[in-house]
Amino acid sequence: MSDPESAGDRPAPKRPHRDFDARARAARTDFELQMRARKAEFDARNEVLTARTGRNLPAAIGVGLLFAGVMLGSLLVWTPAFMAVAAFLIGMGVYELASAMRFSGRDVPRIPSVIAGIAIVPAAFFGGPETALLTLLGGIVLVSIWRLVEVAAARKRPTGAELLLDLTSGLFVQSYVTLLGACVVLLSAERAGALWVVGFIIVVAAVDTGAYATGLTFGKHPMAPRISPKKTWEGFGGSVLASVIAGVLVAWLMLGQGWWFGVILGLLITASGTVGDLTESMIKRDLGIKDISSFLPGHGGLLDRMDSVLPSGAVALMMFLMVH
């Protein structure tokens, strides 16, 4: 016997999976809209920070953490591995500065400059100060002779003044990057020197962080507007406070020194880091460039990140020798 209701009059079966798909698509669309809005808000804030600080802050933080991790890891795990890191950093720093010099018309030979910069690392680590000094002098001679041979073989020769500028620029590259980098390597080779390197890098990081945070928040009075317009006295005050706190902690927990030693360490590294930063700004202003290179996102070049570390390494080595 047939059903009184025809098949066409029966209600269509419900399909719950269609409703679920629709809700899922709506949720995904809403999530994508929220993410786009958050990204737009983040980009807007990042643009404001970039305009105030002159750098991409998230990229700068990420690269800075990676940079510090590689350096500190090589020092704490196996100190000789730091030679490879130091050779890379010094070699790249020399290459960047020599390239910047060439960009401004000062013909500094890059190949011998990099060779001299890398050679100083094993010389300082295994041979000590005397070997490092002889290697530095040999590197300067190599760079100078290389340039003189280039000039002798060139069809169009520079004037005497231009050649003198090339030679003195090559000397400056070695004196600035290679010599100061050798101080860090010499310190790392000393007994317990690895901890001293880690300690002074922590203080340098405190100087940069204190200056950045207070300068960004309270900075109103430029410190050296013609050299570095974004550096303020408020930021300098923050760097002093942060470096003294970090110096006391480093001296007490890592170096086995009294609190007063940490205060002196913090103040001296604040001075050396600030001078290094201003020196780098003067070099770039003299060469007519914004960054030494674009090797690191948000940072410029490696040398832009080592401007405070290089002179501070010489200060740390001096204090180590005074204590020991």
Helices and strands as residue ranges (DSSP letters): G 7-9, H 16-53, H 57-77, H 81-103, H 110-153, H 160-173, I 174-178, H 179-189, H 193-218, E 222-224, E 228-232, H 233-253, H 259-287, H 302-306, H 309-323
